[in-house]
Amino acid sequence: MELGQLLVDEGLITSEQLNVARGEQNGSRIDQTLIKMGMITEDAVLKTLSTEFGMEYIDLKEVDVDIELLNQFPTSAIYRHSLLPLYRQNGHVVVATDDPLNLEGIDELGTVSGLRLEPVLTRSNELELRIRELLGVGGDTINELVRQRSEEGIELLEEIEEDFGELAEGAQAPSVIRLVNELLIEAVKLQTSDIHIEPFENSLRVRYRIDGMLRVQPVPAEINHFYSAIVTRLKIMSHLNIAEKRLPQDGRIKLRVSGREVDVRVSIIPMAHGEGVVMRLLDKARMTFDLENVGMPPTISRRFKELIDLPHGIILVTGPTGSGKSTTLYSALNEIKSPSTKIITVEDPVEYQMDGISQIQVHSRIGLTFAAGLRSILRHDPDVVLIGEIRDGETAQAAIQASLTGHVVFSTLHTNDAPSAFTRIVDMGVEPYLVASTVEGILAQRLVRRLCSHCKKKVPVDQADLPHDFPKDQTEFVYEPVGCRECGDTGYSGRTGVFELLTTDEKLQEMCAENESATRIRAHALAHGMTTLRQSGWEQVMAGGTSVEEICRITRGDLIGQE
């Protein structure tokens, strides 16, 4: 029976849905088209096919794969046909597939191995993930095997020089190019923010930072022999000097992956056993700059919007690297952007290009620093200025002067909490009375992982392991991570923010002008209703957004002068 009609007869789809899917089929199998269009789930299709073909349907997560048996099969056939040998049973080798009609692949695998195979059905994404876990990203490329299946490629948006001589001979080999592409494709697919490639004496480690946490990415052991070629290939792509191996280098790659533009910032630093590489991925398609999506609670969001609408003054966002400061600032600019407002930014680097905003890239080597750029752009008659980061006294003084001449100035600062920002700027050499009269508000923030909505577990407060400062009297339940198929067994999916907003008042301005300590400024702010990062975190926990463990990982207990 034709597969589409079988699904209709089983009551899984209607005849009308089948006709619509046939119009969109474009050469793919009808069930795959239906799944892609959201008319049916893959589970429903596979269970129907397992009954029709008399094949068992299994959950790969619950199967222990026989590694010794797996090593008897050629990597090429496993990757090419998406077939995974699992274990021996009754004289057969059980092999997982997502396609019961894949007779050619099963025949080839049986022929080259000389073993009798018994196929079982499983989900395609679980099958692909398990193959990569067991054989590593690019395992087939390492073995110099050409993948026959169609796959998404990478398109470089900037041309690279082709003639690098003998130094680049290995790096320009098709297998190395393919391997680097696979590492990048996998990273984009997993929504990775950073790729870490770290050389050791006899091995190589690849780690992806996903939702703020580093995870080791399985790669074949043989990748170690290709490391020099991989680094050279990345240098070529990011327009760096491939002959220089003693000094740090920074570059940039502009890519299009599966139709999505991705900016990759590349940092290469010499290590004890070779050059270490870190790549930060900025996926433009995933970014939305909207204060509603930043995750601020309504009370903080309302006060922050009042701050960014002020006619002049300095608004600071503080936190460590990767805490979402840039996203918050871009969202704030997007909120106040209008044809009647001139906005200019000075950034290092310009991470995201925004329509309607003039953006300047810092070039320290030629003297275009934050401070120099700020002094120049004030002659361009801006209303709002964004300085990527206040790093030194010169930049801080320039920001103060810009504010005093009637401009709104946004910037970031590296401090642990909001009250410490005042003393940090004073430490840079700015007079306390100037800081007091210009800084209007400071937002400290962190990013915490969201609990997976599919598997989070409700736990009564009296049964949970809670720190002493958790407000147990305000809720009966908290949620804990479990781990499931949807979240990759981590228990978390995506991130949201926790915030600490300090707005200045007359008393606080007096304290700052008198150069009071951050501890006393913090005590005053708490007495006047400031919500700390820790308290903001507990609010997220009580709302079911994140876990107690995650807040304890990101923040410290609320003691005076601490986070």
PyMOL commands that set and color helices and strands:
alter all, ss='L'
color gray80, all
select helices_A, chain A and resi 3-9+15-23+30-36+42-53+60-62+67-70+75-81+103-113+124-135+139-142+165-168+174-189+221-237+284-286+291-294+298-308+325-336+364-366+370-380+393-404+420-427+432-438+461-463+472-474+506-513+518-527+533-542+548-554
alter helices_A, ss='H'
color red, helices_A
select strands_A, chain A and resi 84-89+92-97+117-121+154-156+194-199+204-210+213-216+249-257+260-271+274-283+313-318+343-347+358-361+384-387+408-413+439-451+457-460+477-480+492-503
alter strands_A, ss='S'
color yellow, strands_A
deselect
rebuild
show_as cartoon
